[in-house]
């Protein structure tokens, strides 16, 4: 523990950027492959209708993401600061509390999600074959709720202690299994959409087992003590993790609204295109989240050690690096949108009609790097409120009115343009909040 702590609070910041971010990016990209591979295999091996079903069901899987990040991000933030402050009492409580919380919440999602899957999809505008296939996919996904939630939230603890390579390796295992199993269950066994969901659940079960064994075999500084609820940790877990969970929940609301508006103004073809664009959008966010995972233990431990200059330095360096990274992907999307759409569907006419809309959605995407680093910074120092402000503005308060107004005035193009307009405004708000907090750190110092 001491060696890792000393490196994070005294090591060269650029070296730490590379050491923590590269495994973090790879690990988060691997998580994104679950959803992306399901869409690619379903679209190519089954057809556009099946892809539409998986896409319209996808936002409701964020319910599980909400649980994972609520407990995982909150626990990881507490863990990093406890390590920085050398508080072993808190470190010893974290894992047992995480398992109890995740199990309780996951059981609720499994039962309620299975019962109300059809109601959720009808609310999004699904009907006919898309509705029936979507229900099948969503119910199977909810059966595996505990395994996906434990895998993701416990992996955040591994990253919170600075073990980015170990966290990455476990996630790669799950993703590789999913990629292998997808075509087997979808095509070879002829299970179609259900096969994609089954493959994902099996991969997550194996990943959950490997994750638990990582802690059980003493490869972590976090002990596997009694599985018991730690009420003294929960207020801060809910405060910090709540902001991150809110973002996942807001994604659910945002994407559900987008599908509903798209279904009303654009029909099934636009629904398929929007499903592809949103999956690419989420996948492109993942490298930024990976860099955020690298930033979190640096900020948390240095804040706990009261090294505020290094906290500010880390946020600045990671913000610049994330903007450059996302700019490379953004340039490819702008230059070759037809290629990206072609990864998912074979219909050339649909690709031709959709590539310009795809460009509109991604127009201002590079500013997302600063937005995510700002949210990560506030979560890492235990200030979930500021992070929540950014999230609510981005996902609901600004996005929803902008999407509705633009769609009414300029038609379906307005639906696609809402993300770009919203991100530009939230970027400016994030810069202001960072400047205010940095001044407070200077006064404390």
FITI-859448 format. One record per residue (C-alpha): residue number from 1; residue in one letter; chain; x, y, z negated. Coordinates in steps of 0.5 Angstrom, whole numbers, plus 500, padded with zeros to 3 digits. Layout:
N
@k->NUM	r->A	c->A	X->X	Y->Y	Z->Z
...
// end
This chain:
445
@k->1	r->X	c->A	X->500	Y->500	Z->500
@k->2	r->X	c->A	X->506	Y->505	Z->498
@k->3	r->X	c->A	X->509	Y->504	Z->505
@k->4	r->X	c->A	X->503	Y->505	Z->509
@k->5	r->X	c->A	X->501	Y->511	Z->505
@k->6	r->X	c->A	X->508	Y->514	Z->505
@k->7	r->X	c->A	X->508	Y->514	Z->513
@k->8	r->X	c->A	X->501	Y->517	Z->513
@k->9	r->X	c->A	X->503	Y->523	Z->509
@k->10	r->X	c->A	X->510	Y->524	Z->511
@k->11	r->X	c->A	X->511	Y->521	Z->518
@k->12	r->X	c->A	X->512	Y->525	Z->524
@k->13	r->X	c->A	X->505	Y->527	Z->527
@k->14	r->X	c->A	X->506	Y->525	Z->534
@k->15	r->X	c->A	X->509	Y->518	Z->532
@k->16	r->X	c->A	X->503	Y->517	Z->528
@k->17	r->X	c->A	X->498	Y->520	Z->534
@k->18	r->X	c->A	X->501	Y->514	Z->538
@k->19	r->X	c->A	X->501	Y->509	Z->533
@k->20	r->X	c->A	X->494	Y->510	Z->530
@k->21	r->X	c->A	X->491	Y->512	Z->536
@k->22	r->X	c->A	X->493	Y->507	Z->541
@k->23	r->X	c->A	X->490	Y->501	Z->537
@k->24	r->X	c->A	X->484	Y->505	Z->535
@k->25	r->X	c->A	X->482	Y->507	Z->543
@k->26	r->X	c->A	X->483	Y->499	Z->545
@k->27	r->X	c->A	X->479	Y->497	Z->539
@k->28	r->X	c->A	X->474	Y->502	Z->540
@k->29	r->X	c->A	X->474	Y->500	Z->548
@k->30	r->X	c->A	X->473	Y->493	Z->546
@k->31	r->X	c->A	X->467	Y->494	Z->542
@k->32	r->X	c->A	X->464	Y->498	Z->548
@k->33	r->X	c->A	X->465	Y->492	Z->553
@k->34	r->X	c->A	X->460	Y->488	Z->549
@k->35	r->X	c->A	X->454	Y->493	Z->552
@k->36	r->X	c->A	X->458	Y->495	Z->558
@k->37	r->X	c->A	X->459	Y->487	Z->560
@k->38	r->X	c->A	X->452	Y->485	Z->559
@k->39	r->X	c->A	X->450	Y->491	Z->563
@k->40	r->X	c->A	X->455	Y->489	Z->569
@k->41	r->X	c->A	X->453	Y->482	Z->569
@k->42	r->X	c->A	X->446	Y->482	Z->568
@k->43	r->X	c->A	X->446	Y->488	Z->574
@k->44	r->X	c->A	X->450	Y->483	Z->578
@k->45	r->X	c->A	X->448	Y->476	Z->577
@k->46	r->X	c->A	X->440	Y->477	Z->575
@k->47	r->X	c->A	X->438	Y->484	Z->579
@k->48	r->X	c->A	X->436	Y->491	Z->578
@k->49	r->X	c->A	X->429	Y->490	Z->574
@k->50	r->X	c->A	X->433	Y->486	Z->569
@k->51	r->X	c->A	X->438	Y->491	Z->568
@k->52	r->X	c->A	X->433	Y->496	Z->567
@k->53	r->X	c->A	X->430	Y->492	Z->561
@k->54	r->X	c->A	X->437	Y->491	Z->558
@k->55	r->X	c->A	X->438	Y->499	Z->559
@k->56	r->X	c->A	X->431	Y->501	Z->556
@k->57	r->X	c->A	X->432	Y->496	Z->550
@k->58	r->X	c->A	X->439	Y->498	Z->549
@k->59	r->X	c->A	X->438	Y->505	Z->545
@k->60	r->X	c->A	X->434	Y->501	Z->540
@k->61	r->X	c->A	X->441	Y->497	Z->538
@k->62	r->X	c->A	X->443	Y->503	Z->535
@k->63	r->X	c->A	X->439	Y->501	Z->529
@k->64	r->X	c->A	X->444	Y->496	Z->528
@k->65	r->X	c->A	X->450	Y->501	Z->529
@k->66	r->X	c->A	X->447	Y->506	Z->524
@k->67	r->X	c->A	X->447	Y->501	Z->519
@k->68	r->X	c->A	X->455	Y->499	Z->521
@k->69	r->X	c->A	X->457	Y->507	Z->521
@k->70	r->X	c->A	X->453	Y->509	Z->515
@k->71	r->X	c->A	X->456	Y->504	Z->510
@k->72	r->X	c->A	X->463	Y->503	Z->514
@k->73	r->X	c->A	X->465	Y->510	Z->515
@k->74	r->X	c->A	X->463	Y->512	Z->508
@k->75	r->X	c->A	X->467	Y->507	Z->505
@k->76	r->X	c->A	X->473	Y->508	Z->510
@k->77	r->X	c->A	X->473	Y->515	Z->508
@k->78	r->X	c->A	X->473	Y->513	Z->500
@k->79	r->X	c->A	X->478	Y->508	Z->501
@k->80	r->X	c->A	X->483	Y->513	Z->505
@k->81	r->X	c->A	X->482	Y->518	Z->500
@k->82	r->X	c->A	X->483	Y->513	Z->494
@k->83	r->X	c->A	X->489	Y->510	Z->497
@k->84	r->X	c->A	X->492	Y->517	Z->498
@k->85	r->X	c->A	X->490	Y->519	Z->491
@k->86	r->X	c->A	X->493	Y->512	Z->488
@k->87	r->X	c->A	X->486	Y->510	Z->485
@k->88	r->X	c->A	X->486	Y->502	Z->485
@k->89	r->X	c->A	X->480	Y->502	Z->481
@k->90	r->X	c->A	X->476	Y->505	Z->487
@k->91	r->X	c->A	X->480	Y->501	Z->492
@k->92	r->X	c->A	X->478	Y->494	Z->489
@k->93	r->X	c->A	X->470	Y->496	Z->489
@k->94	r->X	c->A	X->469	Y->498	Z->496
@k->95	r->X	c->A	X->469	Y->491	Z->500
@k->96	r->X	c->A	X->464	Y->487	Z->495
@k->97	r->X	c->A	X->459	Y->494	Z->495
@k->98	r->X	c->A	X->460	Y->494	Z->503
@k->99	r->X	c->A	X->458	Y->487	Z->504
@k->100	r->X	c->A	X->452	Y->487	Z->499
@k->101	r->X	c->A	X->449	Y->494	Z->503
@k->102	r->X	c->A	X->450	Y->491	Z->510
@k->103	r->X	c->A	X->447	Y->484	Z->508
@k->104	r->X	c->A	X->440	Y->488	Z->505
@k->105	r->X	c->A	X->440	Y->493	Z->511
@k->106	r->X	c->A	X->441	Y->488	Z->516
@k->107	r->X	c->A	X->435	Y->483	Z->513
@k->108	r->X	c->A	X->430	Y->489	Z->514
@k->109	r->X	c->A	X->432	Y->490	Z->521
@k->110	r->X	c->A	X->432	Y->483	Z->523
@k->111	r->X	c->A	X->425	Y->482	Z->520
@k->112	r->X	c->A	X->422	Y->489	Z->522
@k->113	r->X	c->A	X->426	Y->489	Z->529
@k->114	r->X	c->A	X->423	Y->482	Z->531
@k->115	r->X	c->A	X->416	Y->484	Z->529
@k->116	r->X	c->A	X->416	Y->491	Z->533
@k->117	r->X	c->A	X->420	Y->490	Z->539
@k->118	r->X	c->A	X->415	Y->490	Z->544
@k->119	r->X	c->A	X->412	Y->497	Z->540
@k->120	r->X	c->A	X->419	Y->500	Z->541
@k->121	r->X	c->A	X->420	Y->498	Z->548
@k->122	r->X	c->A	X->412	Y->501	Z->550
@k->123	r->X	c->A	X->414	Y->507	Z->547
@k->124	r->X	c->A	X->420	Y->508	Z->551
@k->125	r->X	c->A	X->415	Y->507	Z->557
@k->126	r->X	c->A	X->417	Y->500	Z->559
@k->127	r->X	c->A	X->412	Y->496	Z->562
@k->128	r->X	c->A	X->411	Y->489	Z->566
@k->129	r->X	c->A	X->417	Y->485	Z->567
@k->130	r->X	c->A	X->422	Y->490	Z->564
@k->131	r->X	c->A	X->418	Y->490	Z->558
@k->132	r->X	c->A	X->417	Y->483	Z->557
@k->133	r->X	c->A	X->425	Y->482	Z->559
@k->134	r->X	c->A	X->427	Y->487	Z->554
@k->135	r->X	c->A	X->423	Y->484	Z->548
@k->136	r->X	c->A	X->426	Y->478	Z->549
@k->137	r->X	c->A	X->433	Y->481	Z->549
@k->138	r->X	c->A	X->432	Y->486	Z->543
@k->139	r->X	c->A	X->429	Y->480	Z->539
@k->140	r->X	c->A	X->435	Y->476	Z->540
@k->141	r->X	c->A	X->440	Y->482	Z->539
@k->142	r->X	c->A	X->436	Y->483	Z->532
@k->143	r->X	c->A	X->437	Y->476	Z->530
@k->144	r->X	c->A	X->445	Y->477	Z->530
@k->145	r->X	c->A	X->444	Y->484	Z->526
@k->146	r->X	c->A	X->448	Y->482	Z->520
@k->147	r->X	c->A	X->454	Y->479	Z->524
@k->148	r->X	c->A	X->455	Y->485	Z->528
@k->149	r->X	c->A	X->454	Y->490	Z->522
@k->150	r->X	c->A	X->459	Y->486	Z->518
@k->151	r->X	c->A	X->464	Y->486	Z->523
@k->152	r->X	c->A	X->464	Y->493	Z->525
@k->153	r->X	c->A	X->463	Y->496	Z->518
@k->154	r->X	c->A	X->469	Y->492	Z->515
@k->155	r->X	c->A	X->473	Y->493	Z->521
@k->156	r->X	c->A	X->472	Y->501	Z->519
@k->157	r->X	c->A	X->475	Y->499	Z->512
@k->158	r->X	c->A	X->481	Y->495	Z->516
@k->159	r->X	c->A	X->482	Y->502	Z->520
@k->160	r->X	c->A	X->481	Y->506	Z->514
@k->161	r->X	c->A	X->487	Y->503	Z->510
@k->162	r->X	c->A	X->491	Y->505	Z->517
@k->163	r->X	c->A	X->492	Y->497	Z->519
@k->164	r->X	c->A	X->490	Y->499	Z->526
@k->165	r->X	c->A	X->493	Y->493	Z->530
@k->166	r->X	c->A	X->490	Y->488	Z->526
@k->167	r->X	c->A	X->483	Y->492	Z->527
@k->168	r->X	c->A	X->484	Y->492	Z->534
@k->169	r->X	c->A	X->486	Y->485	Z->535
@k->170	r->X	c->A	X->480	Y->482	Z->531
@k->171	r->X	c->A	X->475	Y->486	Z->536
@k->172	r->X	c->A	X->479	Y->484	Z->542
@k->173	r->X	c->A	X->477	Y->477	Z->540
@k->174	r->X	c->A	X->470	Y->478	Z->540
@k->175	r->X	c->A	X->470	Y->482	Z->546
@k->176	r->X	c->A	X->474	Y->477	Z->550
@k->177	r->X	c->A	X->469	Y->471	Z->547
@k->178	r->X	c->A	X->463	Y->476	Z->550
@k->179	r->X	c->A	X->466	Y->476	Z->557
@k->180	r->X	c->A	X->467	Y->469	Z->557
@k->181	r->X	c->A	X->460	Y->467	Z->555
@k->182	r->X	c->A	X->456	Y->472	Z->559
@k->183	r->X	c->A	X->457	Y->469	Z->565
@k->184	r->X	c->A	X->456	Y->462	Z->562
@k->185	r->X	c->A	X->449	Y->463	Z->559
@k->186	r->X	c->A	X->447	Y->468	Z->564
@k->187	r->X	c->A	X->448	Y->464	Z->570
@k->188	r->X	c->A	X->451	Y->457	Z->569
@k->189	r->X	c->A	X->445	Y->456	Z->564
@k->190	r->X	c->A	X->440	Y->460	Z->567
@k->191	r->X	c->A	X->438	Y->464	Z->561
@k->192	r->X	c->A	X->438	Y->471	Z->565
@k->193	r->X	c->A	X->437	Y->477	Z->560
@k->194	r->X	c->A	X->436	Y->472	Z->554
@k->195	r->X	c->A	X->443	Y->469	Z->556
@k->196	r->X	c->A	X->447	Y->476	Z->555
@k->197	r->X	c->A	X->444	Y->477	Z->548
@k->198	r->X	c->A	X->446	Y->470	Z->546
@k->199	r->X	c->A	X->453	Y->471	Z->548
@k->200	r->X	c->A	X->453	Y->477	Z->544
@k->201	r->X	c->A	X->451	Y->474	Z->538
@k->202	r->X	c->A	X->455	Y->468	Z->538
@k->203	r->X	c->A	X->461	Y->473	Z->539
@k->204	r->X	c->A	X->459	Y->477	Z->533
@k->205	r->X	c->A	X->458	Y->471	Z->529
@k->206	r->X	c->A	X->465	Y->469	Z->530
@k->207	r->X	c->A	X->468	Y->476	Z->530
@k->208	r->X	c->A	X->465	Y->476	Z->523
@k->209	r->X	c->A	X->468	Y->470	Z->520
@k->210	r->X	c->A	X->475	Y->472	Z->523
@k->211	r->X	c->A	X->474	Y->479	Z->519
@k->212	r->X	c->A	X->472	Y->476	Z->513
@k->213	r->X	c->A	X->478	Y->471	Z->513
@k->214	r->X	c->A	X->483	Y->477	Z->514
@k->215	r->X	c->A	X->481	Y->480	Z->507
@k->216	r->X	c->A	X->480	Y->473	Z->504
@k->217	r->X	c->A	X->487	Y->471	Z->506
@k->218	r->X	c->A	X->490	Y->477	Z->502
@k->219	r->X	c->A	X->492	Y->480	Z->509
@k->220	r->X	c->A	X->489	Y->487	Z->506
@k->221	r->X	c->A	X->490	Y->491	Z->500
@k->222	r->X	c->A	X->483	Y->491	Z->499
@k->223	r->X	c->A	X->481	Y->485	Z->495
@k->224	r->X	c->A	X->475	Y->480	Z->496
@k->225	r->X	c->A	X->472	Y->481	Z->489
@k->226	r->X	c->A	X->465	Y->480	Z->486
@k->227	r->X	c->A	X->460	Y->482	Z->491
@k->228	r->X	c->A	X->456	Y->487	Z->487
@k->229	r->X	c->A	X->453	Y->494	Z->488
@k->230	r->X	c->A	X->457	Y->500	Z->486
@k->231	r->X	c->A	X->452	Y->505	Z->485
@k->232	r->X	c->A	X->458	Y->510	Z->483
@k->233	r->X	c->A	X->460	Y->510	Z->490
@k->234	r->X	c->A	X->454	Y->510	Z->494
@k->235	r->X	c->A	X->452	Y->518	Z->493
@k->236	r->X	c->A	X->459	Y->519	Z->497
@k->237	r->X	c->A	X->458	Y->513	Z->502
@k->238	r->X	c->A	X->451	Y->516	Z->504
@k->239	r->X	c->A	X->453	Y->523	Z->504
@k->240	r->X	c->A	X->459	Y->522	Z->509
@k->241	r->X	c->A	X->457	Y->516	Z->512
@k->242	r->X	c->A	X->450	Y->519	Z->513
@k->243	r->X	c->A	X->453	Y->524	Z->518
@k->244	r->X	c->A	X->456	Y->518	Z->522
@k->245	r->X	c->A	X->449	Y->514	Z->522
@k->246	r->X	c->A	X->445	Y->520	Z->524
@k->247	r->X	c->A	X->449	Y->521	Z->530
@k->248	r->X	c->A	X->447	Y->514	Z->532
@k->249	r->X	c->A	X->440	Y->515	Z->530
@k->250	r->X	c->A	X->440	Y->521	Z->534
@k->251	r->X	c->A	X->443	Y->517	Z->540
@k->252	r->X	c->A	X->437	Y->513	Z->539
@k->253	r->X	c->A	X->432	Y->519	Z->539
@k->254	r->X	c->A	X->436	Y->522	Z->545
@k->255	r->X	c->A	X->436	Y->516	Z->550
@k->256	r->X	c->A	X->429	Y->514	Z->548
@k->257	r->X	c->A	X->427	Y->521	Z->550
@k->258	r->X	c->A	X->431	Y->521	Z->556
@k->259	r->X	c->A	X->428	Y->514	Z->558
@k->260	r->X	c->A	X->421	Y->517	Z->557
@k->261	r->X	c->A	X->422	Y->523	Z->561
@k->262	r->X	c->A	X->426	Y->519	Z->567
@k->263	r->X	c->A	X->420	Y->514	Z->567
@k->264	r->X	c->A	X->415	Y->520	Z->567
@k->265	r->X	c->A	X->418	Y->524	Z->573
@k->266	r->X	c->A	X->423	Y->519	Z->576
@k->267	r->X	c->A	X->420	Y->512	Z->576
@k->268	r->X	c->A	X->423	Y->506	Z->576
@k->269	r->X	c->A	X->429	Y->507	Z->581
@k->270	r->X	c->A	X->431	Y->513	Z->576
@k->271	r->X	c->A	X->430	Y->509	Z->570
@k->272	r->X	c->A	X->436	Y->504	Z->573
@k->273	r->X	c->A	X->440	Y->510	Z->575
@k->274	r->X	c->A	X->439	Y->513	Z->568
@k->275	r->X	c->A	X->441	Y->507	Z->564
@k->276	r->X	c->A	X->447	Y->506	Z->568
@k->277	r->X	c->A	X->449	Y->513	Z->567
@k->278	r->X	c->A	X->448	Y->513	Z->559
@k->279	r->X	c->A	X->452	Y->506	Z->559
@k->280	r->X	c->A	X->458	Y->509	Z->562
@k->281	r->X	c->A	X->457	Y->516	Z->558
@k->282	r->X	c->A	X->457	Y->511	Z->551
@k->283	r->X	c->A	X->463	Y->507	Z->554
@k->284	r->X	c->A	X->467	Y->514	Z->556
@k->285	r->X	c->A	X->466	Y->516	Z->549
@k->286	r->X	c->A	X->469	Y->510	Z->546
@k->287	r->X	c->A	X->476	Y->512	Z->547
@k->288	r->X	c->A	X->475	Y->519	Z->543
@k->289	r->X	c->A	X->472	Y->515	Z->538
@k->290	r->X	c->A	X->478	Y->511	Z->538
@k->291	r->X	c->A	X->482	Y->517	Z->537
@k->292	r->X	c->A	X->478	Y->519	Z->531
@k->293	r->X	c->A	X->479	Y->512	Z->528
@k->294	r->X	c->A	X->486	Y->514	Z->528
@k->295	r->X	c->A	X->485	Y->521	Z->525
@k->296	r->X	c->A	X->481	Y->519	Z->520
@k->297	r->X	c->A	X->486	Y->515	Z->515
@k->298	r->X	c->A	X->491	Y->521	Z->516
@k->299	r->X	c->A	X->486	Y->527	Z->514
@k->300	r->X	c->A	X->483	Y->522	Z->509
@k->301	r->X	c->A	X->490	Y->521	Z->505
@k->302	r->X	c->A	X->493	Y->527	Z->506
@k->303	r->X	c->A	X->487	Y->531	Z->504
@k->304	r->X	c->A	X->487	Y->526	Z->498
@k->305	r->X	c->A	X->495	Y->528	Z->497
@k->306	r->X	c->A	X->493	Y->535	Z->498
@k->307	r->X	c->A	X->498	Y->536	Z->504
@k->308	r->X	c->A	X->493	Y->541	Z->507
@k->309	r->X	c->A	X->498	Y->544	Z->513
@k->310	r->X	c->A	X->498	Y->536	Z->515
@k->311	r->X	c->A	X->491	Y->536	Z->515
@k->312	r->X	c->A	X->490	Y->542	Z->520
@k->313	r->X	c->A	X->496	Y->540	Z->524
@k->314	r->X	c->A	X->493	Y->533	Z->525
@k->315	r->X	c->A	X->486	Y->536	Z->527
@k->316	r->X	c->A	X->489	Y->540	Z->532
@k->317	r->X	c->A	X->494	Y->535	Z->535
@k->318	r->X	c->A	X->489	Y->530	Z->536
@k->319	r->X	c->A	X->484	Y->535	Z->539
@k->320	r->X	c->A	X->489	Y->536	Z->544
@k->321	r->X	c->A	X->490	Y->529	Z->546
@k->322	r->X	c->A	X->483	Y->527	Z->546
@k->323	r->X	c->A	X->481	Y->533	Z->551
@k->324	r->X	c->A	X->487	Y->530	Z->556
@k->325	r->X	c->A	X->485	Y->523	Z->555
@k->326	r->X	c->A	X->478	Y->524	Z->557
@k->327	r->X	c->A	X->480	Y->529	Z->562
@k->328	r->X	c->A	X->483	Y->523	Z->566
@k->329	r->X	c->A	X->477	Y->519	Z->566
@k->330	r->X	c->A	X->472	Y->525	Z->567
@k->331	r->X	c->A	X->476	Y->527	Z->574
@k->332	r->X	c->A	X->475	Y->520	Z->576
@k->333	r->X	c->A	X->468	Y->520	Z->575
@k->334	r->X	c->A	X->467	Y->527	Z->579
@k->335	r->X	c->A	X->471	Y->524	Z->585
@k->336	r->X	c->A	X->469	Y->517	Z->585
@k->337	r->X	c->A	X->462	Y->517	Z->582
@k->338	r->X	c->A	X->459	Y->512	Z->588
@k->339	r->X	c->A	X->465	Y->507	Z->586
@k->340	r->X	c->A	X->462	Y->507	Z->578
@k->341	r->X	c->A	X->455	Y->506	Z->580
@k->342	r->X	c->A	X->457	Y->500	Z->585
@k->343	r->X	c->A	X->460	Y->497	Z->579
@k->344	r->X	c->A	X->453	Y->495	Z->576
@k->345	r->X	c->A	X->448	Y->495	Z->582
@k->346	r->X	c->A	X->449	Y->493	Z->590
@k->347	r->X	c->A	X->443	Y->497	Z->592
@k->348	r->X	c->A	X->447	Y->502	Z->597
@k->349	r->X	c->A	X->441	Y->507	Z->598
@k->350	r->X	c->A	X->440	Y->507	Z->590
@k->351	r->X	c->A	X->447	Y->509	Z->589
@k->352	r->X	c->A	X->447	Y->514	Z->595
@k->353	r->X	c->A	X->441	Y->518	Z->592
@k->354	r->X	c->A	X->444	Y->517	Z->585
@k->355	r->X	c->A	X->451	Y->519	Z->585
@k->356	r->X	c->A	X->450	Y->527	Z->585
@k->357	r->X	c->A	X->446	Y->526	Z->579
@k->358	r->X	c->A	X->451	Y->522	Z->575
@k->359	r->X	c->A	X->456	Y->528	Z->577
@k->360	r->X	c->A	X->451	Y->533	Z->574
@k->361	r->X	c->A	X->451	Y->529	Z->567
@k->362	r->X	c->A	X->458	Y->529	Z->566
@k->363	r->X	c->A	X->460	Y->536	Z->568
@k->364	r->X	c->A	X->462	Y->539	Z->562
@k->365	r->X	c->A	X->464	Y->532	Z->558
@k->366	r->X	c->A	X->472	Y->534	Z->557
@k->367	r->X	c->A	X->469	Y->538	Z->551
@k->368	r->X	c->A	X->467	Y->532	Z->547
@k->369	r->X	c->A	X->474	Y->531	Z->545
@k->370	r->X	c->A	X->474	Y->537	Z->540
@k->371	r->X	c->A	X->467	Y->536	Z->538
@k->372	r->X	c->A	X->468	Y->528	Z->536
@k->373	r->X	c->A	X->475	Y->530	Z->532
@k->374	r->X	c->A	X->471	Y->536	Z->528
@k->375	r->X	c->A	X->466	Y->531	Z->526
@k->376	r->X	c->A	X->471	Y->526	Z->524
@k->377	r->X	c->A	X->475	Y->531	Z->520
@k->378	r->X	c->A	X->469	Y->533	Z->516
@k->379	r->X	c->A	X->467	Y->526	Z->515
@k->380	r->X	c->A	X->474	Y->525	Z->513
@k->381	r->X	c->A	X->475	Y->530	Z->507
@k->382	r->X	c->A	X->468	Y->528	Z->505
@k->383	r->X	c->A	X->464	Y->534	Z->508
@k->384	r->X	c->A	X->458	Y->530	Z->511
@k->385	r->X	c->A	X->454	Y->537	Z->512
@k->386	r->X	c->A	X->458	Y->540	Z->517
@k->387	r->X	c->A	X->459	Y->534	Z->521
@k->388	r->X	c->A	X->451	Y->533	Z->520
@k->389	r->X	c->A	X->450	Y->540	Z->523
@k->390	r->X	c->A	X->454	Y->538	Z->529
@k->391	r->X	c->A	X->450	Y->532	Z->530
@k->392	r->X	c->A	X->443	Y->535	Z->530
@k->393	r->X	c->A	X->445	Y->540	Z->534
@k->394	r->X	c->A	X->448	Y->536	Z->539
@k->395	r->X	c->A	X->443	Y->530	Z->539
@k->396	r->X	c->A	X->436	Y->533	Z->538
@k->397	r->X	c->A	X->435	Y->541	Z->536
@k->398	r->X	c->A	X->439	Y->543	Z->542
@k->399	r->X	c->A	X->438	Y->537	Z->547
@k->400	r->X	c->A	X->431	Y->536	Z->547
@k->401	r->X	c->A	X->428	Y->543	Z->548
@k->402	r->X	c->A	X->434	Y->544	Z->553
@k->403	r->X	c->A	X->432	Y->537	Z->557
@k->404	r->X	c->A	X->424	Y->539	Z->557
@k->405	r->X	c->A	X->425	Y->546	Z->559
@k->406	r->X	c->A	X->430	Y->544	Z->565
@k->407	r->X	c->A	X->426	Y->538	Z->567
@k->408	r->X	c->A	X->419	Y->542	Z->567
@k->409	r->X	c->A	X->423	Y->548	Z->571
@k->410	r->X	c->A	X->427	Y->544	Z->576
@k->411	r->X	c->A	X->425	Y->537	Z->576
@k->412	r->X	c->A	X->429	Y->531	Z->575
@k->413	r->X	c->A	X->435	Y->534	Z->576
@k->414	r->X	c->A	X->434	Y->538	Z->569
@k->415	r->X	c->A	X->434	Y->532	Z->565
@k->416	r->X	c->A	X->441	Y->530	Z->568
@k->417	r->X	c->A	X->443	Y->537	Z->567
@k->418	r->X	c->A	X->441	Y->537	Z->559
@k->419	r->X	c->A	X->447	Y->534	Z->557
@k->420	r->X	c->A	X->452	Y->538	Z->560
@k->421	r->X	c->A	X->449	Y->545	Z->557
@k->422	r->X	c->A	X->448	Y->542	Z->550
@k->423	r->X	c->A	X->455	Y->540	Z->550
@k->424	r->X	c->A	X->458	Y->547	Z->552
@k->425	r->X	c->A	X->454	Y->550	Z->546
@k->426	r->X	c->A	X->456	Y->545	Z->541
@k->427	r->X	c->A	X->463	Y->545	Z->543
@k->428	r->X	c->A	X->463	Y->553	Z->541
@k->429	r->X	c->A	X->459	Y->551	Z->534
@k->430	r->X	c->A	X->465	Y->546	Z->533
@k->431	r->X	c->A	X->470	Y->551	Z->534
@k->432	r->X	c->A	X->467	Y->556	Z->529
@k->433	r->X	c->A	X->466	Y->551	Z->524
@k->434	r->X	c->A	X->473	Y->548	Z->524
@k->435	r->X	c->A	X->476	Y->555	Z->524
@k->436	r->X	c->A	X->472	Y->557	Z->517
@k->437	r->X	c->A	X->474	Y->550	Z->514
@k->438	r->X	c->A	X->481	Y->551	Z->516
@k->439	r->X	c->A	X->481	Y->558	Z->512
@k->440	r->X	c->A	X->478	Y->555	Z->506
@k->441	r->X	c->A	X->484	Y->550	Z->506
@k->442	r->X	c->A	X->489	Y->556	Z->507
@k->443	r->X	c->A	X->486	Y->559	Z->500
@k->444	r->X	c->A	X->486	Y->553	Z->496
@k->445	r->X	c->A	X->494	Y->552	Z->498
// end
